[in-house]
Amino acid sequence: MSDLYGETHRAFQDRHDTRRLADRLEALAHSEFDERDRSFIEEASFFFLSTVDERGRPTVSYKGGPPGFVRIVAPSELVFPVYDGNGMFLSVGNIASTGHVGLLFISFESPPRRLRVQGTAHVMPNEGPGHVPGALYLVRVRASEIFVNCGRYIHRLEQRRLSPHVPDASGQQPFPAWKRIDFLADALNDRDKERVAKAGGTISLEDYPGEDSPADRA
């Protein structure tokens, strides 16, 4: 019996004669972070998060922050902050609904590496000793499988530059320019409408400058 593979996985493995290899790789998976896992995760400035809603529909999102924004808090558990996003709350809503998550950590530098973490998660208030400035919530993940993937198809990107939108030590962050786009104006909450007016009003999609040079914080 396998905890990782189902009948459809096995069918493809048998078709390509990789069942033995797949079993060996499953045997190398673990449920507690070792020192190499810990170092890799706690140095990461981003990861990709996969979640599933109550109807089985998946979504994947990018999560970024300063190195150390993902913390290992127990042998099988990690915590990461949820910063302000686009207001859809797809990932957080899915976690609160089903709890099933997959995390993919990648290094695009040399040597390239990727680490996968699968498990269950729950949403917590951002308060107490683990408070993270600028975060709306915290998510705690309990890993069931932790395993390394082949890095041969990872492209190498040597430049590392953090987004200017990462909250600072006091939790302040720039107002996103995309909220100024005119076709979103009537859907914003009152606080964001005030921020749009303060920033100079709405802009057209054609005039949207991207998010690399934010004008104000908080």
Secondary structure, DSSP 8 states (H G I E B T S, - for coil): --SS--HHHHHHHHHTT-HHHHHHHHHH-BSS--HHHHHHHHT-SEEEEEEE-TTS-EEEEEEE-STTSSEEEETTEEEEEEE--SS--HHHHHHHHT-EEEEEEEE-SSS-EEEEEEEEEEEEES-GGG--TTEEEEEEEEEEEEEEE--TT----------TTS--TTS--B--GGGGBGGGGGGS-HHHHHHHHHTTS-B-GGG---SSS---B-
